[in-house]
Amino acid sequence: MEPELRKKLEIGFASLIFLFFAVFLIVGVAYPPRPRELPLLVDIIGLLLTGNIIFSAVKKPAGSYKQPARPMNWRAVGLGFGSMFLYLIFTYFVGMVLSSFVIVYGCGLAFGAKNKKTLVIVSLASVAVVYLLFGMLLKVSLYQGILFGG
């Protein structure tokens, strides 16, 4: 891939991620006061980090991009974005705690988890940790979804 095209792809991809964080921020502002603190914090950090990536990519000369050692894994990109999209939909219907299973499982597949049984166990553990840590220990009322009275 040519360095100029690689630079444009990096800027475009980072801009897309920046747009996702901006949309999540707008949606998160509508959450009730207590449950929106964590999502807004994550969104703001994400906006700052992706803004920094965009700024750095714009400043970097195209000639400094090196040929990657291996081709792009578009399946992993699709799984990552797909799991984020499903997470948003599931969060709306079943809430943040249960939908955390979807994003952990989907991103685990995207990052190349080999053992699906272990991935299911880790995903279920993440649901338990989110519930115990935020719901029980910190007393943060996470969004419960429209199916559970949210």
C-alpha positions in Angstrom: 0.0 0.0 0.0 1.3 3.4 -0.9 2.3 5.7 2.0 -0.1 8.5 0.9 -3.0 6.0 0.8 -2.0 4.6 4.2 -1.9 8.0 5.7 -5.4 8.8 4.3 -6.7 5.5 5.7 -5.3 6.2 9.1 -6.9 9.6 9.2 -10.2 8.3 7.9 -10.3 5.4 10.3 -9.4 7.6 13.3 -12.0 10.1 12.2 -14.6 7.3 12.1 -13.7 6.2 15.6 -13.8 9.9 16.7 -17.4 10.1 15.2 -18.5 7.0 17.1 -17.2 8.5 20.4 -19.0 11.8 19.6 -22.3 9.9 18.9 -21.8 7.9 22.1 -21.2 11.2 24.0 -24.4 12.7 22.7 -26.4 9.6 23.5 -24.7 9.3 26.9 -25.7 12.9 27.9 -29.4 11.7 27.8 -28.7 9.0 30.5 -29.8 9.7 34.0 -27.2 11.5 36.1 -25.6 8.7 38.0 -25.4 6.0 35.3 -23.9 8.4 32.7 -20.7 9.2 34.6 -18.7 6.2 33.5 -19.8 6.3 29.8 -19.2 10.0 29.6 -15.7 9.6 31.1 -14.9 6.8 28.6 -16.3 8.9 25.7 -14.3 12.0 26.7 -11.0 9.9 27.0 -11.8 8.3 23.7 -12.4 11.6 22.0 -9.1 13.0 23.4 -7.1 9.9 22.3 -8.5 9.7 18.8 -8.2 13.4 18.4 -4.5 13.1 19.3 -4.2 10.2 16.7 -5.8 12.3 14.0 -3.6 15.3 14.8 -0.5 13.2 14.8 -1.4 11.5 11.5 -2.1 14.9 9.8 1.3 16.2 11.0 3.3 13.0 10.0 4.7 13.0 6.5 3.3 10.3 4.2 6.9 9.0 3.5 7.3 7.9 7.1 4.7 5.1 6.8 6.4 1.7 6.3 5.0 -1.3 4.5 3.2 -3.5 7.0 4.7 -7.0 7.7 1.3 -8.7 7.1 -2.0 -7.8 5.4 -4.9 -6.1 7.1 -7.3 -8.5 8.9 -10.6 -7.1 7.8 -12.5 -10.0 9.6 -11.2 -8.7 12.9 -12.2 -5.1 12.1 -15.7 -6.3 11.1 -16.0 -8.4 14.3 -14.8 -5.5 16.4 -17.2 -2.9 14.9 -20.0 -5.5 14.7 -19.7 -6.3 18.4 -19.8 -2.6 19.3 -22.9 -2.1 17.2 -24.6 -5.1 18.8 -23.5 -3.8 22.2 -25.4 -0.6 21.6 -28.5 -2.4 20.4 -28.4 -4.9 23.3 -27.8 -2.1 25.8 -30.9 -0.4 24.7 -33.0 -3.5 25.2 -31.4 -5.5 28.1 -29.1 -2.9 29.8 -25.4 -2.3 30.3 -24.7 -5.3 32.5 -26.1 -8.1 30.3 -24.9 -6.5 27.1 -21.3 -6.4 28.3 -21.3 -10.1 27.4 -21.7 -9.2 23.7 -18.8 -6.8 23.5 -16.4 -9.0 25.5 -17.3 -12.0 23.4 -17.2 -10.2 20.1 -13.9 -8.4 20.8 -12.4 -11.6 22.1 -13.2 -13.2 18.7 -11.9 -10.1 16.9 -8.6 -10.3 18.8 -8.2 -14.0 17.9 -9.4 -16.0 20.9 -8.9 -19.7 20.1 -11.0 -21.4 22.8 -14.7 -20.3 22.5 -15.6 -22.1 25.8 -13.0 -20.0 27.7 -14.3 -16.9 25.9 -17.8 -17.6 27.0 -16.6 -18.1 30.6 -14.6 -14.8 30.5 -17.6 -13.0 29.0 -19.9 -14.3 31.7 -17.3 -13.3 34.3 -17.3 -9.8 32.9 -21.1 -9.6 33.3 -20.7 -10.7 37.0 -17.8 -8.3 37.6 -19.7 -5.3 36.1 -22.8 -6.2 38.2 -20.9 -6.7 41.4 -18.5 -3.8 41.0 -20.8 -1.1 39.8 -24.2 -2.4 40.9 -23.5 -3.8 44.3 -20.2 -2.3 45.5 -20.2 1.2 44.1 -24.0 1.5 44.0 -24.1 2.9 40.5 -27.4 2.4 38.9 -26.5 1.3 35.4 -29.0 1.5 32.6 -31.3 -1.5 32.8 -32.7 -1.5 29.3 -36.3 -1.1 28.2 -37.1 -4.8 28.8 -36.2 -4.5 32.5 -37.8 -1.1 33.2 -34.9 1.2 32.1 
